[in-house]
Amino acid sequence: MPMRHLLSIDDLDRGAIERILARAASFAEVSGREIKKLPTLRGRRVLNLFYENSTRTRSSFEIAAKTLSADVTNFSPSGSSVAKGESLKDTVQTLSAYDPAAIVVRHPHAGAAAMVSRWTPAAVVNAGDGKHEHPTQALLDVYTLHRRLGALDGKRVWIVGDIAHSRVARSDILAFTKMGAHVTVCGPPTLIPLGIEALGATVRYTLDDLREADVVYALRMQNERMTDAYIPSLREYVAHYQINGRRLGPRQIVMHPGPVNRGVEIAGEVVDSPQAVITAQVEAGVVVRMAVLYELLAGARSGAPEPTAPVLA
Amino acid sequence: MAAAMLTGMRAPGADLVIRGAHVLDPHTKIDGVHDVVVRGGEIAAVAAPGSAETPPGAEEVAGEGRRLFPGFVDPHVHLRTPGHEHKEHIETGTRSAAAGGYCAVVAMPNTDPVLDSAPLLSALRDAAERDARVPVGFMPAITRGLQGTELTEMAELREQGAVGFTDDGKPVVSAGMLRRAMRYQKLCGGVSRSTRRTRRSPGAASCTRARWRRGSGWPGSRRSARRSWSPATRCSPATRRRARTSST
């Protein structure tokens, strides 16, 4: 059965993830060509609906859709009727009248993408909803690791930093464990949500055992989502949790979803070292998002409203 | 409390035999006349009266007709250094502690400036090393300036020898802040002490279903927070009124 929406990694099983990765790998070949264009989605409309700032996600979705020959429209709340008070529902219904094949949504509130999927006949891709999930980021992370390490079964991934405010962490924990890896989350106790173990991760509060990790995934301190002082100071955070040359072993792979705060969660020399695959992650963003759009749109009937269809068929 | 965190123990431990005193120690349930042998400052033996031998070089103390207690520890004293030395300072405070039978004290952070940073703690420990008459432990603030809004650098303070953390007579303003402080201390193995109840309700909660809360990152309502905010616990009429209006 084809997927209708991509709202959460929870909705995918290992087979579906592997199918998307394989598709992404085949698209990687296209990215290497001089003329980077496939006719797959010619004549289909893709709407980028971003209620939050973004560099990587938005541009890579745009490039992915254009590479597949879709027509892309970018929508942002500033300079639109949202500034006049239009609700998310009305905005989505208005934009749906243009008959887009897919809507890519980023929104500051958890569950926004799932709600949008109920208001539109288009396929909905969650490009980040609050602190909830960022599934395409997790897929491109799995893709990047696959390229470096092969199968993830039995590999140890440490996700370090502000877990509490990170949708990337939540999606990554789900995706990495589905692919057979052991995930450990590590950070100041105030930035690790109680009960995160339920998602399948082990919790540590110090980096003492960081050397056991095959992969170290550093997260940014998400100041924009912090409503209160969760840590005493960035200085003390750096002293205990910064990923730097002193703490890393030579074989460990370092990942970061960007944007990087050099010298805070990760030392500049690590960002620039060959251990870091941060640029490879950005590259993977395009092909993985192409694969997601392909999964959702290629073969699916265009624009037929299915109000009674389940969120994920 | 680990002895390593206390400062001001310059005198070598004494060798003593205290004979025939009425020993009282509720903790070990001793209540009777005994001889007590002290070696190197530590209790080496509690023996029947008249039976303890005097080690060579040890001082004998006649305890007949007197009471003998374990050394007292006062975990809440104000040595007023820095900032209020006209009221008290490390030497006077610890002298009076010694005179009253206290063998260790823990100083509160409501000084001026507030004891909330590692450099100040380090300076105070140096001063105690020099001036204190009994071992002193320092308990820095949980929040900067005792203001209840930002956590102190507890991991670093702990490395500098903080015995625990407290906002002293001030309540930590919100239950959420207190909970965060206690969670943060997993990093440094410290203990916090709040001598007053929190002043504000636990804060907004938008969902109570644990699985959804963890997955979505939405703030949840925790049972512990609700319990700590039971109006039945001791609080002023004003906070009780607030509790009634803010309970959901």
Contacts between the chains, C-beta under 8 A, distances in Angstrom:
chain1	res1	chain2	res2	distance
A	10	B	215	7.6
A	110	B	216	4.0
A	110	B	217	6.1
A	110	B	218	5.9
A	111	B	216	6.7
A	130	B	216	7.1
A	130	B	217	6.3
A	130	B	218	7.8
A	131	B	216	6.8
A	131	B	217	2.7
A	131	B	218	7.6
A	132	B	215	6.7
A	132	B	216	4.6
A	132	B	217	5.9
A	133	B	215	7.8
A	164	B	217	6.9
A	165	B	217	7.0
A	167	B	217	7.1
A	170	B	215	6.3
A	170	B	217	7.0
A	188	B	184	6.3
A	188	B	187	6.3
A	189	B	183	4.3
A	189	B	184	5.5
A	189	B	185	7.6
A	189	B	186	4.2
A	189	B	187	5.9
A	190	B	151	7.7
A	190	B	180	4.8
A	190	B	183	5.1
A	190	B	184	4.9
A	193	B	213	7.9
A	193	B	214	5.8
A	193	B	217	7.0
A	194	B	214	7.8
A	194	B	222	7.6
A	195	B	210	5.9
A	195	B	213	7.8
A	195	B	214	4.9
A	196	B	214	5.9
A	198	B	210	7.6
A	198	B	211	6.4
A	198	B	214	5.5
A	199	B	214	6.5
A	199	B	215	6.8
A	205	B	186	5.2
A	205	B	187	5.6
A	206	B	187	7.2
A	228	B	176	7.1
A	228	B	177	7.5
A	228	B	180	7.6
A	229	B	149	6.5
A	229	B	150	4.4
A	229	B	151	6.1
A	230	B	180	6.5
A	231	B	151	6.8
A	231	B	184	7.4
A	232	B	144	7.8
A	232	B	150	6.8
A	232	B	151	4.3
A	232	B	152	5.6
A	232	B	153	4.3
A	232	B	154	6.5
A	232	B	155	7.9
A	232	B	184	7.6
A	233	B	153	5.7
A	235	B	153	7.3
A	236	B	153	4.5
A	236	B	155	5.7
A	236	B	156	5.8
A	239	B	155	7.4
A	239	B	156	7.1
A	240	B	155	6.1
A	240	B	187	6.8
